[in-house]
Amino acid sequence: MKEKNQKPLIFSHVAAQGKPRHMKAETNGCPFCDYEEKENILAEDGELLWIKNKYPTLNNTSQTLIIESKEHNSDISTYTKEENRRLIQFALKCWKEMKQDPRYQSVLFYKNHGPLSGGSLKHPHMQIVGLEDVDGESQIQLENFEGVSVLERDELSITLSKFPTMGFLEMNLIVEWEENSELFADYLQQLVCFVLQDYFHGRCDSFNLFFFIIEGKLIAKVVPRFIDSPYFVGYRLSQTFTDEHLATIGNELKMFLTADDNQENQ
């Protein structure tokens, strides 16, 4: 018997009217460069802001954003290690607070970066979305995070999915929840740097981050983004590489991570 599909989220075209789109580098009119809507701020820590989304385009949800920086053209790969650690700790705290709210059946935490990521604003931000009547993780399975082992260290592991959610390459960073948050932030930053600097010969400019808490594990799935495969768009068929090619990418990633660790230890 075929598995029943999760009901779709309902997009409000009315709420989307007037929503700014600044995926390119220009800062004119960017609402996040100098955020002034104090009434919509839920929490703040220096430049880090957790805010209500001014354009809530999904029905029966609460859409919120984490503004990461005042620097329009910055991103995780350009932050200092301390800045990135502070961002991840702040964002995880906001996500945890929203997950504890009984109004929501599920709370999704993710990030878009780049023109092929599905985002509309270039300014660095993350999204935390509470779904009132939809389990947004109902079709996610443990096997989506399993695969080729890249690294095992200090209660932390990195894998490349052999059964990806969409494909082709999905990198999974896994730690014990509420432990090793700084280590988690450091390796997440390195994975993003690998995607933007080394993967696909440096020609990848877009990625998504998705965060999960499953069986006491905190997981970040890092997905380099290109044009979506028609097999997935039309049939929900994910694709991945051969085991041999995944192993090759895994070795390249391990060398990238090891080189970064060696530089820090010098």
JOTAWO-V887484 format. One record per residue. N is the residue number from 0. RES is the residue in one small letter. SS is DSSP state (h for helix, s for strand, l for the rest). PHI is phi in whole degrees, 0 to 359 (* if undefined). D_LAST is the distance of its C-alpha to the last C-alpha in whole Angstrom. Layout:
[[N	RES	SS	PHI	D_LAST] [N	RES	SS	PHI	D_LAST]]
//
This chain:
[[0	m	l	*	58] [1	k	l	290	56] [2	e	l	290	53] [3	k	l	286	54] [4	n	l	287	52] [5	q	l	291	51] [6	k	l	293	53] [7	p	l	285	51] [8	l	l	285	50] [9	i	l	262	53] [10	f	s	272	51] [11	s	l	264	53] [12	h	h	291	54] [13	v	h	293	56] [14	a	h	295	53] [15	a	h	282	51] [16	q	l	295	53] [17	g	l	88	51] [18	k	l	295	48] [19	p	l	290	45] [20	r	l	227	43] [21	h	s	225	40] [22	m	l	287	38] [23	k	l	277	38] [24	a	l	277	36] [25	e	l	295	39] [26	t	l	255	39] [27	n	l	300	42] [28	g	l	83	44] [29	c	l	292	41] [30	p	l	284	42] [31	f	l	257	38] [32	c	l	296	37] [33	d	l	219	39] [34	y	l	292	40] [35	e	l	238	43] [36	e	l	275	45] [37	k	h	303	45] [38	e	h	293	47] [39	n	h	260	45] [40	i	s	278	42] [41	l	s	269	41] [42	a	s	197	38] [43	e	s	210	36] [44	d	s	213	32] [45	g	l	64	32] [46	e	l	283	32] [47	l	s	284	32] [48	l	s	230	35] [49	w	s	254	37] [50	i	s	230	40] [51	k	s	286	43] [52	n	l	288	44] [53	k	l	292	46] [54	y	l	238	48] [55	p	l	285	48] [56	t	l	272	49] [57	l	s	250	49] [58	n	l	292	52] [59	n	l	57	52] [60	t	s	219	48] [61	s	s	241	46] [62	q	s	256	44] [63	t	s	230	41] [64	l	s	227	38] [65	i	s	254	34] [66	i	s	277	34] [67	e	l	276	30] [68	s	l	196	30] [69	k	l	276	32] [70	e	l	279	30] [71	h	l	298	32] [72	n	l	258	30] [73	s	l	272	27] [74	d	l	195	26] [75	i	l	306	23] [76	s	l	290	21] [77	t	l	257	21] [78	y	l	289	21] [79	t	l	292	18] [80	k	h	301	16] [81	e	h	293	19] [82	e	h	298	22] [83	n	h	292	21] [84	r	h	300	21] [85	r	h	296	24] [86	l	h	298	26] [87	i	h	296	26] [88	q	h	297	27] [89	f	h	296	30] [90	a	h	295	31] [91	l	h	297	31] [92	k	h	297	33] [93	c	h	294	36] [94	w	h	298	36] [95	k	h	299	37] [96	e	h	299	39] [97	m	h	288	41] [98	k	h	294	41] [99	q	l	278	43] [100	d	l	282	46] [101	p	l	292	49] [102	r	l	290	50] [103	y	l	250	47] [104	q	l	286	48] [105	s	s	204	44] [106	v	s	229	41] [107	l	s	262	39] [108	f	s	230	36] [109	y	s	206	34] [110	k	s	219	33] [111	n	s	254	34] [112	h	s	214	32] [113	g	l	99	33] [114	p	l	293	37] [115	l	l	255	37] [116	s	l	270	36] [117	g	l	93	39] [118	g	l	270	38] [119	s	l	240	40] [120	l	s	240	38] [121	k	l	286	35] [122	h	l	310	34] [123	p	l	297	31] [124	h	s	204	33] [125	m	s	239	33] [126	q	s	230	37] [127	i	s	235	38] [128	v	s	234	42] [129	g	s	269	44] [130	l	s	256	47] [131	e	l	285	50] [132	d	l	225	52] [133	v	l	226	49] [134	d	l	272	47] [135	g	l	291	44] [136	e	l	249	42] [137	s	l	295	45] [138	q	l	259	44] [139	i	l	273	41] [140	q	l	237	40] [141	l	h	303	38] [142	e	h	295	38] [143	n	h	293	36] [144	f	h	250	33] [145	e	l	258	33] [146	g	s	157	32] [147	v	s	291	29] [148	s	s	280	27] [149	v	s	256	23] [150	l	s	206	21] [151	e	s	229	22] [152	r	s	199	20] [153	d	l	48	20] [154	e	l	64	24] [155	l	s	233	23] [156	s	s	222	24] [157	i	s	231	24] [158	t	s	230	27] [159	l	s	249	29] [160	s	s	296	32] [161	k	l	268	35] [162	f	l	232	38] [163	p	l	292	36] [164	t	l	295	38] [165	m	l	230	39] [166	g	l	104	37] [167	f	l	281	35] [168	l	l	256	32] [169	e	s	228	31] [170	m	s	259	27] [171	n	s	245	28] [172	l	s	250	25] [173	i	s	231	27] [174	v	s	221	26] [175	e	s	292	28] [176	w	l	298	30] [177	e	l	66	29] [178	e	l	231	26] [179	n	l	57	23] [180	s	h	295	24] [181	e	h	290	20] [182	l	h	298	19] [183	f	h	301	22] [184	a	h	297	21] [185	d	h	296	17] [186	y	h	287	18] [187	l	h	298	21] [188	q	h	298	20] [189	q	h	294	18] [190	l	h	296	21] [191	v	h	296	23] [192	c	h	299	20] [193	f	h	300	21] [194	v	h	298	24] [195	l	h	277	25] [196	q	h	251	22] [197	d	l	245	22] [198	y	h	295	25] [199	f	h	55	29] [200	h	h	58	27] [201	g	h	76	26] [202	r	l	262	30] [203	c	l	266	30] [204	d	l	244	30] [205	s	l	222	31] [206	f	s	204	31] [207	n	s	239	32] [208	l	s	244	30] [209	f	s	232	33] [210	f	s	246	32] [211	f	s	221	34] [212	i	s	237	35] [213	i	s	226	36] [214	e	l	52	37] [215	g	l	78	35] [216	k	s	254	32] [217	l	s	267	30] [218	i	s	233	30] [219	a	s	245	28] [220	k	s	258	30] [221	v	s	255	28] [222	v	s	236	31] [223	p	s	298	30] [224	r	l	244	34] [225	f	l	227	36] [226	i	l	299	40] [227	d	l	296	41] [228	s	l	291	43] [229	p	h	296	47] [230	y	h	295	47] [231	f	h	280	45] [232	v	h	298	47] [233	g	h	268	50] [234	y	h	228	50] [235	r	l	60	47] [236	l	l	266	45] [237	s	l	282	42] [238	q	l	231	40] [239	t	l	214	37] [240	f	l	271	36] [241	t	l	296	36] [242	d	h	303	34] [243	e	h	295	33] [244	h	h	288	32] [245	l	h	300	30] [246	a	h	295	28] [247	t	h	296	27] [248	i	h	297	26] [249	g	h	299	24] [250	n	h	294	22] [251	e	h	297	21] [252	l	h	295	20] [253	k	h	297	18] [254	m	h	296	16] [255	f	h	297	16] [256	l	h	293	15] [257	t	h	294	12] [258	a	h	298	11] [259	d	h	293	10] [260	d	h	296	9] [261	n	h	295	6] [262	q	h	297	5] [263	e	h	292	6] [264	n	h	276	4] [265	q	l	283	0]]
//
